[in-house]
Amino acid sequence: MSGSNNSRVLASADVSAIIQMALSDHVPFATIEMEYGLSEKEVQALMRRELKAGSYRTWRKRVHTFGTRRAQYK
């Protein structure tokens, strides 16, 4: 899927599953894209929209920090 996910409506169960996958330290963005068709940027936008601001910042910091230590992470 290319572009914005505004044209695609996700079921609340799918949104919950995507959030759980994104919060996991063991699921790369590529897996989420294969299963749900959302790019990394689209997952970030969904997380920003669905999580509280502090939770989103903490998640992004963890993804960034962990990603710089291990190339294959997210």
N, C-alpha and C positions, 0 to 999 in steps of 0.2 A: 504494500500500500504506500503510495507516495503522497506527499503534501500533508495537510492537516487532517486530524481525525474528526473534525467537526461534522463531516458528512456521514460519519459512521456512528451509530448509536450502539453502545455496549450495554448488555444486561448487567444489572447490579452484581450478579454472581461473577460475571467476567471481570468487572472492575475490582471486586474483592480478590479474585484469583491473581490478577495482574499486580495488585498492590502487594500481596503476600510474596509473589515471585520476586518483585523488585526489592523488597525488604530483605530477602534471603541473600546471604553472602555466597551462596552456591549456585545461583541461577544467573547466567549472563544475559545481557540485553538481547543477544542474538536468539536465544531460546524464546524469549517473550515475542520477538518479532516473528519467529517461525510459527508459533502457536496462535498469536492474535493479530499479526500484521501491523503492529505498532513499532515505529522506529524508536531509537533511544530518545530523541527529542520529544516524541509524542508521549513516551512513558514518563519523561520528566514533567511534561505539562500536566498529565493526568495526576501524578503524585503531588505536584504543586496545588492543583485544584482540590484534591481529596484529603490531603493531610493538613494538620495545623501547621502554621508557618514555622514554628520551632522544630517540629518533627521533620518537616521537609528539609530545613537547613541541616539538621543533624544527619539525615539520610544522605544528602548530597556530599557533605563533608566526609562521611564514612566511605562512600563509593569512590570519591576522588582520592582520598588517602590510601585506601586499600588498592585502588587501581594503579597508583604510581609504584606500589611495591610489587605488584604482580600483573604483568602485561595482559594475561588472558582474562582477568577479572572484568566484568561488566564492560 
